[in-house]
């Protein structure tokens, strides 16, 4: 217990935006985020899908895994989720119609044998979202799945400018 408290405090001090997952949530995606005033004042950086792909592939290479490709269909699936989350102001892995990442990939024309999704809310850049995912065990597992071959990525903002990031990882 003491070790986890120290780890949590170090994460809070070492990152500009730290999210702590809820212990239990019937809706998934629940987290509390603490940010510095300086970080909160920064503008949200536009998403560059090629840089996002490079970041994901660099992380996978550091962990002995092969590179993925950027797939426009998966980016459409990611956009569906980011836009829905921005419209509702709610973060999670199920769509407003109960859809999953695999369902949304299929709607976008990608018939996945495996599909997983990482979502984040409030980070000012894809790099910050990626850092959060690298430090979260469930998100890290998705990033390091050996049987995925492609990703799609998207970001949408609420009317007030709050960003919602989505990364879909899949394999046909």
PyMOL commands that place a pseudoatom at each C-alpha (Angstrom):
pseudoatom trace, name=CA, resn=UNK, resi=1, chain=A, elem=C, hetatm=0, pos=[0.000, 0.000, 0.000]
pseudoatom trace, name=CA, resn=UNK, resi=2, chain=A, elem=C, hetatm=0, pos=[2.765, 2.413, 0.961]
pseudoatom trace, name=CA, resn=UNK, resi=3, chain=A, elem=C, hetatm=0, pos=[4.597, 1.686, -2.307]
pseudoatom trace, name=CA, resn=UNK, resi=4, chain=A, elem=C, hetatm=0, pos=[1.487, 2.445, -4.412]
pseudoatom trace, name=CA, resn=UNK, resi=5, chain=A, elem=C, hetatm=0, pos=[0.975, 5.760, -2.614]
pseudoatom trace, name=CA, resn=UNK, resi=6, chain=A, elem=C, hetatm=0, pos=[4.585, 6.762, -3.280]
pseudoatom trace, name=CA, resn=UNK, resi=7, chain=A, elem=C, hetatm=0, pos=[4.269, 5.704, -6.941]
pseudoatom trace, name=CA, resn=UNK, resi=8, chain=A, elem=C, hetatm=0, pos=[1.065, 7.720, -7.325]
pseudoatom trace, name=CA, resn=UNK, resi=9, chain=A, elem=C, hetatm=0, pos=[2.656, 10.807, -5.767]
pseudoatom trace, name=CA, resn=UNK, resi=10, chain=A, elem=C, hetatm=0, pos=[5.710, 10.520, -8.034]
pseudoatom trace, name=CA, resn=UNK, resi=11, chain=A, elem=C, hetatm=0, pos=[3.456, 10.247, -11.101]
pseudoatom trace, name=CA, resn=UNK, resi=12, chain=A, elem=C, hetatm=0, pos=[1.552, 13.342, -9.981]
pseudoatom trace, name=CA, resn=UNK, resi=13, chain=A, elem=C, hetatm=0, pos=[4.755, 15.323, -9.609]
pseudoatom trace, name=CA, resn=UNK, resi=14, chain=A, elem=C, hetatm=0, pos=[6.402, 14.004, -12.789]
pseudoatom trace, name=CA, resn=UNK, resi=15, chain=A, elem=C, hetatm=0, pos=[3.608, 14.574, -15.293]
pseudoatom trace, name=CA, resn=UNK, resi=16, chain=A, elem=C, hetatm=0, pos=[1.756, 17.734, -16.259]
pseudoatom trace, name=CA, resn=UNK, resi=17, chain=A, elem=C, hetatm=0, pos=[-1.576, 15.905, -16.353]
pseudoatom trace, name=CA, resn=UNK, resi=18, chain=A, elem=C, hetatm=0, pos=[-2.137, 12.857, -14.227]
pseudoatom trace, name=CA, resn=UNK, resi=19, chain=A, elem=C, hetatm=0, pos=[-5.289, 10.776, -14.274]
pseudoatom trace, name=CA, resn=UNK, resi=20, chain=A, elem=C, hetatm=0, pos=[-6.196, 8.329, -11.566]
pseudoatom trace, name=CA, resn=UNK, resi=21, chain=A, elem=C, hetatm=0, pos=[-8.675, 5.629, -12.573]
pseudoatom trace, name=CA, resn=UNK, resi=22, chain=A, elem=C, hetatm=0, pos=[-11.703, 5.049, -10.401]
pseudoatom trace, name=CA, resn=UNK, resi=23, chain=A, elem=C, hetatm=0, pos=[-11.692, 1.876, -8.358]
pseudoatom trace, name=CA, resn=UNK, resi=24, chain=A, elem=C, hetatm=0, pos=[-15.108, 0.942, -9.769]
pseudoatom trace, name=CA, resn=UNK, resi=25, chain=A, elem=C, hetatm=0, pos=[-17.353, 2.465, -12.362]
pseudoatom trace, name=CA, resn=UNK, resi=26, chain=A, elem=C, hetatm=0, pos=[-20.412, 0.935, -14.039]
pseudoatom trace, name=CA, resn=UNK, resi=27, chain=A, elem=C, hetatm=0, pos=[-19.775, 3.194, -17.024]
pseudoatom trace, name=CA, resn=UNK, resi=28, chain=A, elem=C, hetatm=0, pos=[-15.987, 2.712, -17.493]
pseudoatom trace, name=CA, resn=UNK, resi=29, chain=A, elem=C, hetatm=0, pos=[-13.690, 5.519, -18.474]
pseudoatom trace, name=CA, resn=UNK, resi=30, chain=A, elem=C, hetatm=0, pos=[-14.020, 7.236, -15.107]
pseudoatom trace, name=CA, resn=UNK, resi=31, chain=A, elem=C, hetatm=0, pos=[-10.979, 9.162, -13.909]
pseudoatom trace, name=CA, resn=UNK, resi=32, chain=A, elem=C, hetatm=0, pos=[-9.928, 12.138, -11.849]
pseudoatom trace, name=CA, resn=UNK, resi=33, chain=A, elem=C, hetatm=0, pos=[-7.390, 14.462, -13.421]
pseudoatom trace, name=CA, resn=UNK, resi=34, chain=A, elem=C, hetatm=0, pos=[-5.177, 16.963, -11.638]
pseudoatom trace, name=CA, resn=UNK, resi=35, chain=A, elem=C, hetatm=0, pos=[-3.336, 19.562, -13.717]
pseudoatom trace, name=CA, resn=UNK, resi=36, chain=A, elem=C, hetatm=0, pos=[-1.201, 22.571, -12.982]
pseudoatom trace, name=CA, resn=UNK, resi=37, chain=A, elem=C, hetatm=0, pos=[-2.596, 26.018, -13.864]
pseudoatom trace, name=CA, resn=UNK, resi=38, chain=A, elem=C, hetatm=0, pos=[0.227, 26.394, -16.404]
pseudoatom trace, name=CA, resn=UNK, resi=39, chain=A, elem=C, hetatm=0, pos=[-0.727, 23.153, -18.118]
pseudoatom trace, name=CA, resn=UNK, resi=40, chain=A, elem=C, hetatm=0, pos=[-4.420, 24.048, -18.094]
pseudoatom trace, name=CA, resn=UNK, resi=41, chain=A, elem=C, hetatm=0, pos=[-3.627, 27.364, -19.823]
pseudoatom trace, name=CA, resn=UNK, resi=42, chain=A, elem=C, hetatm=0, pos=[-1.813, 25.692, -22.737]
pseudoatom trace, name=CA, resn=UNK, resi=43, chain=A, elem=C, hetatm=0, pos=[-3.657, 25.389, -26.035]
pseudoatom trace, name=CA, resn=UNK, resi=44, chain=A, elem=C, hetatm=0, pos=[-4.650, 21.963, -27.316]
pseudoatom trace, name=CA, resn=UNK, resi=45, chain=A, elem=C, hetatm=0, pos=[-2.234, 20.866, -30.033]
pseudoatom trace, name=CA, resn=UNK, resi=46, chain=A, elem=C, hetatm=0, pos=[-3.749, 19.690, -33.317]
pseudoatom trace, name=CA, resn=UNK, resi=47, chain=A, elem=C, hetatm=0, pos=[-3.516, 15.981, -34.006]
pseudoatom trace, name=CA, resn=UNK, resi=48, chain=A, elem=C, hetatm=0, pos=[-0.881, 14.890, -36.517]
pseudoatom trace, name=CA, resn=UNK, resi=49, chain=A, elem=C, hetatm=0, pos=[-1.779, 11.267, -37.359]
pseudoatom trace, name=CA, resn=UNK, resi=50, chain=A, elem=C, hetatm=0, pos=[1.682, 10.495, -38.781]
pseudoatom trace, name=CA, resn=UNK, resi=51, chain=A, elem=C, hetatm=0, pos=[3.395, 11.735, -35.598]
pseudoatom trace, name=CA, resn=UNK, resi=52, chain=A, elem=C, hetatm=0, pos=[0.911, 9.719, -33.545]
pseudoatom trace, name=CA, resn=UNK, resi=53, chain=A, elem=C, hetatm=0, pos=[1.778, 6.619, -35.566]
pseudoatom trace, name=CA, resn=UNK, resi=54, chain=A, elem=C, hetatm=0, pos=[5.489, 7.299, -35.039]
pseudoatom trace, name=CA, resn=UNK, resi=55, chain=A, elem=C, hetatm=0, pos=[4.952, 7.621, -31.273]
pseudoatom trace, name=CA, resn=UNK, resi=56, chain=A, elem=C, hetatm=0, pos=[3.000, 4.374, -31.068]
pseudoatom trace, name=CA, resn=UNK, resi=57, chain=A, elem=C, hetatm=0, pos=[5.590, 2.562, -33.198]
pseudoatom trace, name=CA, resn=UNK, resi=58, chain=A, elem=C, hetatm=0, pos=[8.493, 3.944, -31.153]
pseudoatom trace, name=CA, resn=UNK, resi=59, chain=A, elem=C, hetatm=0, pos=[6.867, 2.667, -27.956]
pseudoatom trace, name=CA, resn=UNK, resi=60, chain=A, elem=C, hetatm=0, pos=[6.234, -0.734, -29.515]
pseudoatom trace, name=CA, resn=UNK, resi=61, chain=A, elem=C, hetatm=0, pos=[9.839, -0.918, -30.805]
pseudoatom trace, name=CA, resn=UNK, resi=62, chain=A, elem=C, hetatm=0, pos=[11.150, -0.132, -27.296]
pseudoatom trace, name=CA, resn=UNK, resi=63, chain=A, elem=C, hetatm=0, pos=[9.172, -3.164, -26.171]
pseudoatom trace, name=CA, resn=UNK, resi=64, chain=A, elem=C, hetatm=0, pos=[10.328, -5.515, -28.926]
pseudoatom trace, name=CA, resn=UNK, resi=65, chain=A, elem=C, hetatm=0, pos=[7.236, -5.325, -31.132]
pseudoatom trace, name=CA, resn=UNK, resi=66, chain=A, elem=C, hetatm=0, pos=[6.826, -4.570, -34.815]
pseudoatom trace, name=CA, resn=UNK, resi=67, chain=A, elem=C, hetatm=0, pos=[5.524, -1.404, -36.408]
pseudoatom trace, name=CA, resn=UNK, resi=68, chain=A, elem=C, hetatm=0, pos=[1.870, -0.757, -37.173]
pseudoatom trace, name=CA, resn=UNK, resi=69, chain=A, elem=C, hetatm=0, pos=[0.353, 1.114, -40.119]
pseudoatom trace, name=CA, resn=UNK, resi=70, chain=A, elem=C, hetatm=0, pos=[-2.107, 3.979, -40.059]
pseudoatom trace, name=CA, resn=UNK, resi=71, chain=A, elem=C, hetatm=0, pos=[-5.468, 2.900, -41.458]
pseudoatom trace, name=CA, resn=UNK, resi=72, chain=A, elem=C, hetatm=0, pos=[-7.995, 5.501, -42.605]
pseudoatom trace, name=CA, resn=UNK, resi=73, chain=A, elem=C, hetatm=0, pos=[-10.906, 3.205, -41.709]
pseudoatom trace, name=CA, resn=UNK, resi=74, chain=A, elem=C, hetatm=0, pos=[-9.688, 2.858, -38.136]
pseudoatom trace, name=CA, resn=UNK, resi=75, chain=A, elem=C, hetatm=0, pos=[-9.204, 6.627, -37.974]
pseudoatom trace, name=CA, resn=UNK, resi=76, chain=A, elem=C, hetatm=0, pos=[-12.871, 6.999, -38.988]
pseudoatom trace, name=CA, resn=UNK, resi=77, chain=A, elem=C, hetatm=0, pos=[-13.812, 4.571, -36.192]
pseudoatom trace, name=CA, resn=UNK, resi=78, chain=A, elem=C, hetatm=0, pos=[-11.682, 6.577, -33.742]
pseudoatom trace, name=CA, resn=UNK, resi=79, chain=A, elem=C, hetatm=0, pos=[-13.319, 9.792, -34.945]
pseudoatom trace, name=CA, resn=UNK, resi=80, chain=A, elem=C, hetatm=0, pos=[-16.772, 8.321, -34.282]
pseudoatom trace, name=CA, resn=UNK, resi=81, chain=A, elem=C, hetatm=0, pos=[-15.829, 7.777, -30.642]
pseudoatom trace, name=CA, resn=UNK, resi=82, chain=A, elem=C, hetatm=0, pos=[-14.001, 11.082, -30.125]
pseudoatom trace, name=CA, resn=UNK, resi=83, chain=A, elem=C, hetatm=0, pos=[-16.882, 13.030, -31.658]
pseudoatom trace, name=CA, resn=UNK, resi=84, chain=A, elem=C, hetatm=0, pos=[-19.484, 11.168, -29.611]
pseudoatom trace, name=CA, resn=UNK, resi=85, chain=A, elem=C, hetatm=0, pos=[-17.516, 11.780, -26.419]
pseudoatom trace, name=CA, resn=UNK, resi=86, chain=A, elem=C, hetatm=0, pos=[-17.029, 15.473, -27.190]
pseudoatom trace, name=CA, resn=UNK, resi=87, chain=A, elem=C, hetatm=0, pos=[-20.741, 15.846, -27.963]
pseudoatom trace, name=CA, resn=UNK, resi=88, chain=A, elem=C, hetatm=0, pos=[-21.788, 14.160, -24.719]
pseudoatom trace, name=CA, resn=UNK, resi=89, chain=A, elem=C, hetatm=0, pos=[-18.923, 15.289, -22.467]
pseudoatom trace, name=CA, resn=UNK, resi=90, chain=A, elem=C, hetatm=0, pos=[-18.556, 11.681, -21.311]
pseudoatom trace, name=CA, resn=UNK, resi=91, chain=A, elem=C, hetatm=0, pos=[-15.578, 9.364, -21.771]
pseudoatom trace, name=CA, resn=UNK, resi=92, chain=A, elem=C, hetatm=0, pos=[-15.792, 5.604, -22.187]
pseudoatom trace, name=CA, resn=UNK, resi=93, chain=A, elem=C, hetatm=0, pos=[-15.383, 2.692, -24.555]
pseudoatom trace, name=CA, resn=UNK, resi=94, chain=A, elem=C, hetatm=0, pos=[-19.019, 2.106, -25.439]
pseudoatom trace, name=CA, resn=UNK, resi=95, chain=A, elem=C, hetatm=0, pos=[-20.724, 4.317, -27.986]
pseudoatom trace, name=CA, resn=UNK, resi=96, chain=A, elem=C, hetatm=0, pos=[-24.023, 6.036, -27.232]
pseudoatom trace, name=CA, resn=UNK, resi=97, chain=A, elem=C, hetatm=0, pos=[-25.677, 3.124, -29.059]
pseudoatom trace, name=CA, resn=UNK, resi=98, chain=A, elem=C, hetatm=0, pos=[-23.750, 0.511, -27.060]
pseudoatom trace, name=CA, resn=UNK, resi=99, chain=A, elem=C, hetatm=0, pos=[-21.196, -0.048, -29.830]
pseudoatom trace, name=CA, resn=UNK, resi=100, chain=A, elem=C, hetatm=0, pos=[-17.673, -1.304, -29.159]
pseudoatom trace, name=CA, resn=UNK, resi=101, chain=A, elem=C, hetatm=0, pos=[-14.423, -0.403, -30.894]
pseudoatom trace, name=CA, resn=UNK, resi=102, chain=A, elem=C, hetatm=0, pos=[-14.825, -3.512, -33.058]
pseudoatom trace, name=CA, resn=UNK, resi=103, chain=A, elem=C, hetatm=0, pos=[-18.376, -2.479, -34.007]
pseudoatom trace, name=CA, resn=UNK, resi=104, chain=A, elem=C, hetatm=0, pos=[-17.246, 1.023, -34.986]
pseudoatom trace, name=CA, resn=UNK, resi=105, chain=A, elem=C, hetatm=0, pos=[-14.316, -0.402, -36.986]
pseudoatom trace, name=CA, resn=UNK, resi=106, chain=A, elem=C, hetatm=0, pos=[-16.771, -2.597, -38.918]
pseudoatom trace, name=CA, resn=UNK, resi=107, chain=A, elem=C, hetatm=0, pos=[-19.037, 0.397, -39.595]
pseudoatom trace, name=CA, resn=UNK, resi=108, chain=A, elem=C, hetatm=0, pos=[-15.997, 2.159, -41.040]
pseudoatom trace, name=CA, resn=UNK, resi=109, chain=A, elem=C, hetatm=0, pos=[-15.264, -0.832, -43.309]
pseudoatom trace, name=CA, resn=UNK, resi=110, chain=A, elem=C, hetatm=0, pos=[-12.524, -2.520, -41.247]
pseudoatom trace, name=CA, resn=UNK, resi=111, chain=A, elem=C, hetatm=0, pos=[-13.468, -6.097, -40.369]
pseudoatom trace, name=CA, resn=UNK, resi=112, chain=A, elem=C, hetatm=0, pos=[-11.291, -6.706, -37.340]
pseudoatom trace, name=CA, resn=UNK, resi=113, chain=A, elem=C, hetatm=0, pos=[-10.462, -10.046, -35.805]
pseudoatom trace, name=CA, resn=UNK, resi=114, chain=A, elem=C, hetatm=0, pos=[-9.207, -8.041, -32.817]
pseudoatom trace, name=CA, resn=UNK, resi=115, chain=A, elem=C, hetatm=0, pos=[-9.859, -4.416, -31.898]
pseudoatom trace, name=CA, resn=UNK, resi=116, chain=A, elem=C, hetatm=0, pos=[-9.098, -2.437, -28.788]
pseudoatom trace, name=CA, resn=UNK, resi=117, chain=A, elem=C, hetatm=0, pos=[-9.338, 1.215, -27.976]
pseudoatom trace, name=CA, resn=UNK, resi=118, chain=A, elem=C, hetatm=0, pos=[-7.569, 3.734, -25.787]
pseudoatom trace, name=CA, resn=UNK, resi=119, chain=A, elem=C, hetatm=0, pos=[-9.414, 6.925, -24.904]
pseudoatom trace, name=CA, resn=UNK, resi=120, chain=A, elem=C, hetatm=0, pos=[-8.274, 9.984, -22.990]
pseudoatom trace, name=CA, resn=UNK, resi=121, chain=A, elem=C, hetatm=0, pos=[-9.749, 13.334, -22.107]
pseudoatom trace, name=CA, resn=UNK, resi=122, chain=A, elem=C, hetatm=0, pos=[-8.150, 16.666, -21.332]
pseudoatom trace, name=CA, resn=UNK, resi=123, chain=A, elem=C, hetatm=0, pos=[-4.582, 16.075, -22.463]
pseudoatom trace, name=CA, resn=UNK, resi=124, chain=A, elem=C, hetatm=0, pos=[-3.195, 19.000, -24.448]
pseudoatom trace, name=CA, resn=UNK, resi=125, chain=A, elem=C, hetatm=0, pos=[-1.442, 16.858, -27.083]
pseudoatom trace, name=CA, resn=UNK, resi=126, chain=A, elem=C, hetatm=0, pos=[-1.339, 13.345, -28.455]
pseudoatom trace, name=CA, resn=UNK, resi=127, chain=A, elem=C, hetatm=0, pos=[2.083, 12.990, -26.811]
pseudoatom trace, name=CA, resn=UNK, resi=128, chain=A, elem=C, hetatm=0, pos=[0.510, 13.710, -23.410]
pseudoatom trace, name=CA, resn=UNK, resi=129, chain=A, elem=C, hetatm=0, pos=[-2.305, 11.213, -24.062]
pseudoatom trace, name=CA, resn=UNK, resi=130, chain=A, elem=C, hetatm=0, pos=[0.270, 8.652, -25.170]
pseudoatom trace, name=CA, resn=UNK, resi=131, chain=A, elem=C, hetatm=0, pos=[2.281, 9.201, -21.973]
pseudoatom trace, name=CA, resn=UNK, resi=132, chain=A, elem=C, hetatm=0, pos=[-0.873, 8.589, -19.921]
pseudoatom trace, name=CA, resn=UNK, resi=133, chain=A, elem=C, hetatm=0, pos=[-1.600, 5.386, -21.858]
pseudoatom trace, name=CA, resn=UNK, resi=134, chain=A, elem=C, hetatm=0, pos=[1.979, 4.129, -21.452]
pseudoatom trace, name=CA, resn=UNK, resi=135, chain=A, elem=C, hetatm=0, pos=[1.652, 4.496, -17.666]
pseudoatom trace, name=CA, resn=UNK, resi=136, chain=A, elem=C, hetatm=0, pos=[-1.767, 2.818, -17.418]
pseudoatom trace, name=CA, resn=UNK, resi=137, chain=A, elem=C, hetatm=0, pos=[-1.666, -0.990, -17.334]
pseudoatom trace, name=CA, resn=UNK, resi=138, chain=A, elem=C, hetatm=0, pos=[-4.815, -1.601, -19.413]
pseudoatom trace, name=CA, resn=UNK, resi=139, chain=A, elem=C, hetatm=0, pos=[-3.904, 1.000, -22.025]
pseudoatom trace, name=CA, resn=UNK, resi=140, chain=A, elem=C, hetatm=0, pos=[-0.330, -0.255, -22.109]
pseudoatom trace, name=CA, resn=UNK, resi=141, chain=A, elem=C, hetatm=0, pos=[-1.620, -3.773, -22.783]
pseudoatom trace, name=CA, resn=UNK, resi=142, chain=A, elem=C, hetatm=0, pos=[-3.552, -2.450, -25.784]
pseudoatom trace, name=CA, resn=UNK, resi=143, chain=A, elem=C, hetatm=0, pos=[-0.482, -0.625, -27.118]
pseudoatom trace, name=CA, resn=UNK, resi=144, chain=A, elem=C, hetatm=0, pos=[1.599, -3.784, -26.836]
pseudoatom trace, name=CA, resn=UNK, resi=145, chain=A, elem=C, hetatm=0, pos=[-0.797, -6.339, -28.333]
pseudoatom trace, name=CA, resn=UNK, resi=146, chain=A, elem=C, hetatm=0, pos=[1.345, -8.454, -30.682]
pseudoatom trace, name=CA, resn=UNK, resi=147, chain=A, elem=C, hetatm=0, pos=[-1.527, -9.378, -32.998]
pseudoatom trace, name=CA, resn=UNK, resi=148, chain=A, elem=C, hetatm=0, pos=[-2.619, -5.879, -34.020]
pseudoatom trace, name=CA, resn=UNK, resi=149, chain=A, elem=C, hetatm=0, pos=[-1.394, -4.539, -37.352]
pseudoatom trace, name=CA, resn=UNK, resi=150, chain=A, elem=C, hetatm=0, pos=[-2.932, -1.092, -37.692]
pseudoatom trace, name=CA, resn=UNK, resi=151, chain=A, elem=C, hetatm=0, pos=[-4.123, 1.940, -35.785]
pseudoatom trace, name=CA, resn=UNK, resi=152, chain=A, elem=C, hetatm=0, pos=[-6.527, 4.773, -36.257]
pseudoatom trace, name=CA, resn=UNK, resi=153, chain=A, elem=C, hetatm=0, pos=[-6.395, 7.971, -34.263]
pseudoatom trace, name=CA, resn=UNK, resi=154, chain=A, elem=C, hetatm=0, pos=[-8.662, 10.961, -33.741]
pseudoatom trace, name=CA, resn=UNK, resi=155, chain=A, elem=C, hetatm=0, pos=[-9.297, 13.927, -31.491]
pseudoatom trace, name=CA, resn=UNK, resi=156, chain=A, elem=C, hetatm=0, pos=[-12.436, 16.005, -31.138]
pseudoatom trace, name=CA, resn=UNK, resi=157, chain=A, elem=C, hetatm=0, pos=[-13.136, 18.977, -28.893]
pseudoatom trace, name=CA, resn=UNK, resi=158, chain=A, elem=C, hetatm=0, pos=[-16.189, 20.142, -27.035]
pseudoatom trace, name=CA, resn=UNK, resi=159, chain=A, elem=C, hetatm=0, pos=[-17.559, 23.596, -27.823]
pseudoatom trace, name=CA, resn=UNK, resi=160, chain=A, elem=C, hetatm=0, pos=[-15.441, 24.904, -24.949]
pseudoatom trace, name=CA, resn=UNK, resi=161, chain=A, elem=C, hetatm=0, pos=[-12.298, 23.304, -26.412]
pseudoatom trace, name=CA, resn=UNK, resi=162, chain=A, elem=C, hetatm=0, pos=[-11.909, 20.277, -24.123]
pseudoatom trace, name=CA, resn=UNK, resi=163, chain=A, elem=C, hetatm=0, pos=[-10.209, 17.479, -26.128]
pseudoatom trace, name=CA, resn=UNK, resi=164, chain=A, elem=C, hetatm=0, pos=[-11.173, 13.804, -26.373]
pseudoatom trace, name=CA, resn=UNK, resi=165, chain=A, elem=C, hetatm=0, pos=[-8.499, 11.496, -27.842]
pseudoatom trace, name=CA, resn=UNK, resi=166, chain=A, elem=C, hetatm=0, pos=[-9.164, 8.041, -29.281]
pseudoatom trace, name=CA, resn=UNK, resi=167, chain=A, elem=C, hetatm=0, pos=[-6.681, 5.433, -30.496]
pseudoatom trace, name=CA, resn=UNK, resi=168, chain=A, elem=C, hetatm=0, pos=[-8.046, 2.256, -32.107]
pseudoatom trace, name=CA, resn=UNK, resi=169, chain=A, elem=C, hetatm=0, pos=[-5.640, -0.674, -32.478]
pseudoatom trace, name=CA, resn=UNK, resi=170, chain=A, elem=C, hetatm=0, pos=[-6.784, -3.607, -34.621]
pseudoatom trace, name=CA, resn=UNK, resi=171, chain=A, elem=C, hetatm=0, pos=[-5.930, -6.501, -36.886]
pseudoatom trace, name=CA, resn=UNK, resi=172, chain=A, elem=C, hetatm=0, pos=[-7.927, -7.994, -39.757]
for i in range(1, 172): cmd.bond("trace and resi %d" % i, "trace and resi %d" % (i + 1))
show_as sticks, trace
zoom trace
